[in-house]
Amino acid sequence: MFNFPAPTIDWVIIAPTMIVSITGLLALCLEMIWPKRDNTWIIGVSLVGLIMAAVSVVAQFSYPEATTFSDTVIRDRFALVMQLLLIVAAFCSLLFSESYLRDKRISYGEFYPIILWSLVGGMVMVTTRNMLLMFLGIEILSIALYVLAGLSRSESKSEESALKYFLLGSFASGFLLYGVALLYGATGSLDISAIASAWPRADLMHQTLLVFGFGMVFVGLGFKSAFVPFHQWTPDVYQGAPTNVSAFMAAGSKIGALAALWRFLEGAEGMKAIWMPALTVVAILTMTAGNLAALVQKDAKRVLGYSSISHAGYILVGILAHFAAPDKVGFGSLAYYLLSYTLMTVGAFAVVSLGANKGKEGTKFEELRGLWRRSPFAVACLIVFVASLIGIPLTSGFAGKFMIFGDALKANLTVLAIALAINSILSVAYYLQMIKAMFVDDVEGDEVIEKRPVSLGMTTVCALCAGGIVAAFIFTPVVIEFLVGKS
Amino acid sequence: MGILSVITFLPLLGALLLNLIPSSKTSTVKWAALGWSLGVFAVSLTLLKDFSSNTFHFQFTENIEWMKGMGIAYRMGIDGISFWLVLLTTFLTAISIWFSFYVNDRVKQYFVWIFVLETAMLGVFCSLDMVLFYSFFEASLIPMYFLISIWGGARRAYASKKFFIYTFAGSIFMLLGMITLASLHQKATGTLSFSIIDIQAQVANGKLWAGAFQLQAWLFWSFAVAFLVKCPAFPFHTWLPDAHVEAPTAGSIILAGVLLKMGTYGFLRFVMPLFPDVIPTMAPYVMTLAVIGIIYGAIVAAIQPDLKKLIAYSSVAHMGFVLVGLFSLNHTGMLGGTYQQLNHGISTGALFLLVGLIYERRHTRMFTEFGGLKAQMPIYATIFLIVMLSSVGLPGTNGFIGEFMALMGAFESSFAGAYGLNLGLAVIAACGVILAAVYLLYMFMQVFYGPNNNPENQRLKDIKPWEIAISGILVVFIFWGGIYPNTFLKPMEASIGAARLMAVSPAGNRPSWAESDHEIDAKMNLVYAPNRDGSKITEPLKGNEAVLTPANLHFPVKQATNLEANLSR
């Protein structure tokens, strides 16, 4: 008899992923049973599933580190926290989706299962150290997003966005896969930790393989995280994709990619001397290019796209600080910053999505003018989001930046700290532009803007994100302790 | 919850409560806002009762644990320096809210932002934790940005953005400096702390800078630039005229009256106590910038055709006097500089108010549109004259006392050759007073004298009783401060004396906020007071004779501090 050694499965470890996948299936079945009905039930099931997944993640916080599926799926604090952040990102993006999709006349029920499966891809990415599984995760995440980016079929911008994302994304996946192959060739293993053990005893040829392999992987992940110079797609795709998809893309796919990068850097710590200078330059370029390009944008979604590039740069500074001084700097700042980034970015996208009306997107600054008359609460929350994106105190954006500053100074990366400071100044200008359009400027002429009822989901997401941002600032140590445990 | 927290957060509570009133009931909103702001002022007046002028230590302190592992706590407290600024803030806010009855657009939001701004300003003056201070310092930008950009003049978008970016750019490096200071404190003591009391204690005994002396000049400038931008001093002043001209009147009053004071207050609270080893070498540079500001501000003010612009540039000049006083680093000068802060708040606030009154009637601020208003509006002209003369610094008004003391301090220090200060700087600064007379009197002449030809002006009536009341209150303070300045100077003295000794004494002889038995005696020397009932202040601290410039007039100075002496210590 064929004696295939079936791996032992620890169902607890993969419970969050399973719950989300099954929720996706359920949502799809619901859509098939009652097609063309309103999506209330689908949303309800999806949100409940996400909450259950989150609970199953948090419940594992006290569990010891473990692996399953022949050591390919792992449970450690980092994996759990990143899963939780991904779920938060998806949850917030889902909350405001329905009203927005209705305004755009594209309220297809399929949206919900697809975004849930995209989330599954992200969760697979962050729970593994196996390069192939990581690649699978990225592909699941991305393919779902390629579909969603083109959801608004009648708009050419949306089609352009989907095609652009698909072409460039598959190209980047190719790089990633090539890098994985090279690393496999050099180490004979698909596990990232094999790099760490292979590096010290590698001869020149193997070292070359390792460095090139790692470089390729970095290109692939750099594309997903929108690091300069692999960022060109970001503003176009964010602008063209439906706003709720952009929100999840900006938050979810970035968390997944940065977490994967973190794992790779852990494995490649031995060759720090080689990649540290390169990544320092990438970090500075990412921050600066993102901010400079954002200065001249006239479209709120593009601004948020460029802002997400520069925030990726800020986060990279935090990551580099950890690897420059691993004993002094943990992943607390990264986790905190990602949480705060998720809340403020998804919140900002949610408010921007209010510009959509009668099947048309309205995200240009002049189209958003006087939005506060229409939905005062959402715009009041936007002030909090923008303050947080700039890094004004009393918001988690400030606390996050503050910790990254602290980490960078602790790790003697003073140049990066100063670059971050200068970039914070640059970023003020375009964020103010956004708030100016929606809150400061009034409608011109006789046009009267009626107060439009805002959906419950939108109100909830605004309140949740704004409240979360302020609460995360006030209880910074509590949040960090919750995320990374007592140190 | 202590009294300071109550005062700080009452306006914020007011902002929240205002939201309960429907937007359409504008007059209810206005009266509610006025009532609330007067209430806040009344509550802040209770500080007068319990404030002690005999100590330089912080009073009404609160210390609540906040971010424990990060060394950040909710620490509040005031001393003689911040005490008056708190009162000035609540007072000027009430005044500007009263004036804001003229506002008719988005009324509720307007008052909400003013209250948010008031909380931020009060928080700046009350916080004793660097992160808390920075939080309030930055938080003040948002309401001010909205006040200018929504209710401002024609170029409001440009002016408000410039204001925001300048101040934000100035202060972000201060944040880096603060983090570095905290980690230096960690190196010195083993615990991370952002409390200025803790950090200053380590500075006072010399431990903090012992291992990082070369950093001190960098950190000094990271703080100094933030505060120089806020003051504003030349060459960082260019945001101010734009912001002032475009801001609504109440915004201008608060901007000139309180926001600029955050800069000079920052020098007194952070720069002087925390960077003592480089203060003597940096004083000439800051002093030079201040003197350039005085002359430059005055000359530019002299050619302005717009009343508000003229006053804005005169602000640059007047804040220069404050800096000259502070960086003369002797008691008279620093006391004068600190006092001049308050005077500038009152006088310039009043000037903006008066310009606002005429602007509401004529919707122009150009000199050429006016003339001969004295006959048309005698009461207005009288009040304007008094306020204008106090801004010039006429004896008998508060402006004279502040400028005189600041200049006197500058002369004393530079005459004695202390800190490398040049007598020429003091002389040039004094000329600034003359220039102030030139442009202010010229403005007065243009507006109030001459023929009244413009038919629009001939229709003007004198200001209303409630307007007389607002400006009258300010006039009372102008004379009070000029005739009996002791009311205001006395509570400051001990704190100023301590700030000076923190800045100029060598390590080991510096007063420390953390040592409760350190005290400042009537001669502004540091004494050791084992029992603090006031009667037993006897024993001078050991080595006290080494203190550089004594508070009272003594020539010449024994020696100037130099870096090498400190390095070898």
Boltz contact constraints between the chains, C-beta under 6 A:
constraints:
  - contact:
      token1: [A, 392]
      token2: [B, 138]
      max_distance: 6.0
  - contact:
      token1: [A, 393]
      token2: [B, 135]
      max_distance: 6.0
  - contact:
      token1: [A, 393]
      token2: [B, 138]
      max_distance: 6.0
  - contact:
      token1: [A, 393]
      token2: [B, 139]
      max_distance: 6.0
  - contact:
      token1: [A, 394]
      token2: [B, 135]
      max_distance: 6.0
  - contact:
      token1: [A, 394]
      token2: [B, 139]
      max_distance: 6.0
  - contact:
      token1: [A, 405]
      token2: [B, 179]
      max_distance: 6.0
  - contact:
      token1: [A, 406]
      token2: [B, 179]
      max_distance: 6.0
  - contact:
      token1: [A, 409]
      token2: [B, 179]
      max_distance: 6.0
  - contact:
      token1: [A, 421]
      token2: [B, 172]
      max_distance: 6.0
  - contact:
      token1: [A, 421]
      token2: [B, 173]
      max_distance: 6.0
  - contact:
      token1: [A, 424]
      token2: [B, 172]
      max_distance: 6.0
  - contact:
      token1: [A, 425]
      token2: [B, 169]
      max_distance: 6.0
  - contact:
      token1: [A, 428]
      token2: [B, 165]
      max_distance: 6.0
  - contact:
      token1: [A, 428]
      token2: [B, 168]
      max_distance: 6.0
  - contact:
      token1: [A, 432]
      token2: [B, 161]
      max_distance: 6.0
  - contact:
      token1: [A, 440]
      token2: [B, 149]
      max_distance: 6.0
  - contact:
      token1: [A, 440]
      token2: [B, 150]
      max_distance: 6.0
  - contact:
      token1: [A, 476]
      token2: [B, 67]
      max_distance: 6.0
  - contact:
      token1: [A, 477]
      token2: [B, 67]
      max_distance: 6.0
  - contact:
      token1: [A, 477]
      token2: [B, 68]
      max_distance: 6.0
  - contact:
      token1: [A, 477]
      token2: [B, 69]
      max_distance: 6.0
